[in-house]
Amino acid sequence: MKLYQFEIAGSAAAIALLGGCSAFQPQAKLEIRSLESAQQISDSNDPLAEGRSLLALGQNANAISVYRAALRENTNSGDAYNGLAIAYDRIGRQDLAQRYFELAVSTAPENMRYRGNLAQLFERTCQPKLALGLLDTASHRNDAALLS
């Protein structure tokens, strides 16, 4: 074999081997959405509704921006903290998700949706005792409310 044939064979082998590397890379998800859904989001005057719409469309970074703006208007908004936590959880920032779920629970300790979201995060991050403790505390509060 001549030198250029070795080069071609080596290049072909390298391409064949490296072609398999892309199989291990996460593939981007392409979604086509209607203009109507984007228009509905931009027409919304309620930042919490806008954030929920963005979360439903999978636009987590945009939802984070909207929920942050909502928190600048009302720093005690449990719904804004909860939405922010959901968006951070979806992008893999469980540390920030935990922080904001905890802030949501602190604004309304009796809100089972906030507590449930935080408990689910604890379960997924291998902290089942914290999840159980969170839900047990809520059930004791409900029992005490029934006795009052």
C-alpha positions as CSV (number, residue, x, y, z in Angstrom):
1,M,0.0,0.0,0.0
2,K,1.1,3.5,-0.7
3,L,1.3,6.2,1.9
4,Y,-1.8,8.1,0.7
5,Q,-3.8,4.8,0.9
6,F,-2.7,4.5,4.6
7,E,-3.8,8.1,5.2
8,I,-7.2,7.5,3.6
9,A,-7.7,4.2,5.5
10,G,-6.6,5.9,8.8
11,S,-9.0,8.9,8.2
12,A,-11.9,6.5,7.4
13,A,-11.2,4.5,10.6
14,A,-11.1,7.7,12.7
15,I,-14.4,9.0,11.2
16,A,-16.0,5.6,11.9
17,L,-14.8,5.6,15.5
18,L,-15.6,9.2,16.2
19,G,-19.0,9.0,14.6
20,G,-20.1,6.8,17.5
21,C,-19.2,9.5,20.0
22,S,-22.3,11.5,19.1
23,A,-24.5,8.7,20.3
24,F,-23.5,9.6,23.9
25,Q,-24.2,13.3,23.6
26,P,-27.6,14.6,24.6
27,Q,-29.6,15.4,21.6
28,A,-31.4,18.8,21.3
29,K,-35.1,18.6,21.2
30,L,-36.7,20.6,18.4
31,E,-40.2,21.7,19.0
32,I,-42.4,23.7,16.7
33,R,-45.0,25.8,18.4
34,S,-47.8,27.9,17.0
35,L,-47.5,31.7,17.0
36,E,-50.8,31.8,18.9
37,S,-49.2,30.3,22.0
38,A,-46.3,32.8,21.9
39,Q,-48.8,35.7,21.3
40,Q,-50.9,34.6,24.4
41,I,-47.8,34.8,26.5
42,S,-46.8,38.2,25.4
43,D,-50.4,39.6,25.9
44,S,-50.5,38.5,29.5
45,N,-50.5,41.3,32.2
46,D,-50.1,38.8,35.0
47,P,-46.5,37.8,35.5
48,L,-47.4,34.6,37.3
49,A,-49.7,33.5,34.5
50,E,-47.0,34.4,32.0
51,G,-44.4,32.3,34.0
52,R,-46.8,29.3,34.1
53,S,-47.3,29.6,30.3
54,L,-43.5,29.7,29.7
55,L,-43.0,26.7,31.9
56,A,-45.7,24.8,30.0
57,L,-43.9,25.7,26.8
58,G,-40.6,24.4,28.2
59,Q,-39.0,27.9,28.1
60,N,-37.4,27.6,31.5
61,A,-34.9,30.4,31.2
62,N,-37.6,32.9,30.2
63,A,-39.8,31.7,33.0
64,I,-37.0,32.3,35.5
65,S,-36.7,35.9,34.2
66,V,-40.5,36.5,34.5
67,Y,-40.7,35.0,38.0
68,R,-37.7,37.1,39.2
69,A,-39.5,40.2,37.9
70,A,-42.7,39.1,39.8
71,L,-40.6,38.7,43.0
72,R,-39.3,42.3,42.5
73,E,-43.0,43.4,42.6
74,N,-44.0,41.2,45.5
75,T,-41.2,39.6,47.6
76,N,-43.7,37.4,49.5
77,S,-45.2,35.7,46.5
78,G,-45.2,32.0,47.2
79,D,-46.4,31.2,43.7
80,A,-43.4,33.1,42.2
81,Y,-41.0,31.3,44.5
82,N,-42.6,28.0,43.6
83,G,-42.5,28.7,39.8
84,L,-38.9,29.8,40.1
85,A,-38.0,26.6,41.9
86,I,-39.7,24.5,39.2
87,A,-37.9,26.2,36.4
88,Y,-34.5,25.8,38.2
89,D,-35.3,22.1,38.9
90,R,-36.0,21.6,35.2
91,I,-32.6,23.0,34.2
92,G,-30.8,20.8,36.7
93,R,-30.1,23.4,39.4
94,Q,-31.5,21.4,42.4
95,D,-29.6,23.6,44.8
96,L,-31.5,26.7,43.6
97,A,-34.7,24.8,43.3
98,Q,-34.4,23.7,47.0
99,R,-33.7,27.3,48.1
100,Y,-36.8,28.6,46.2
101,F,-39.1,25.7,47.2
102,E,-38.1,26.4,50.9
103,L,-38.9,30.1,50.4
104,A,-42.3,29.2,48.9
105,V,-43.0,27.0,51.9
106,S,-42.0,29.8,54.3
107,T,-44.5,32.2,52.7
108,A,-47.3,29.7,53.2
109,P,-46.4,26.7,55.4
110,E,-49.9,25.3,55.1
111,N,-49.8,25.1,51.3
112,M,-49.6,21.4,50.4
113,R,-48.6,22.1,46.8
114,Y,-45.4,23.9,47.9
115,R,-44.7,21.3,50.5
116,G,-45.3,18.5,48.0
117,N,-43.0,20.0,45.5
118,L,-40.2,20.4,48.0
119,A,-40.8,16.8,49.2
120,Q,-40.6,15.5,45.7
121,L,-37.3,17.3,45.2
122,F,-36.0,15.8,48.5
123,E,-37.0,12.3,47.2
124,R,-35.2,12.8,43.9
125,T,-32.1,14.1,45.6
126,C,-31.9,11.0,47.9
127,Q,-33.1,12.8,51.0
128,P,-36.2,10.7,51.9
129,K,-36.1,11.5,55.6
130,L,-36.4,15.2,54.8
131,A,-39.3,14.5,52.5
132,L,-41.0,12.4,55.1
133,G,-40.5,15.0,57.8
134,L,-41.9,17.7,55.6
135,L,-45.1,15.8,54.9
136,D,-45.4,14.6,58.5
137,T,-45.2,18.1,59.8
138,A,-48.0,19.1,57.4
139,S,-50.2,16.2,58.5
140,H,-49.7,17.2,62.2
141,R,-50.7,20.7,61.4
142,N,-53.9,19.5,59.7
143,D,-54.7,17.3,62.7
144,A,-54.2,20.2,65.0
145,A,-56.4,22.4,62.9
146,L,-59.2,19.7,63.1
147,L,-58.9,19.7,66.9
148,S,-59.2,23.5,67.2
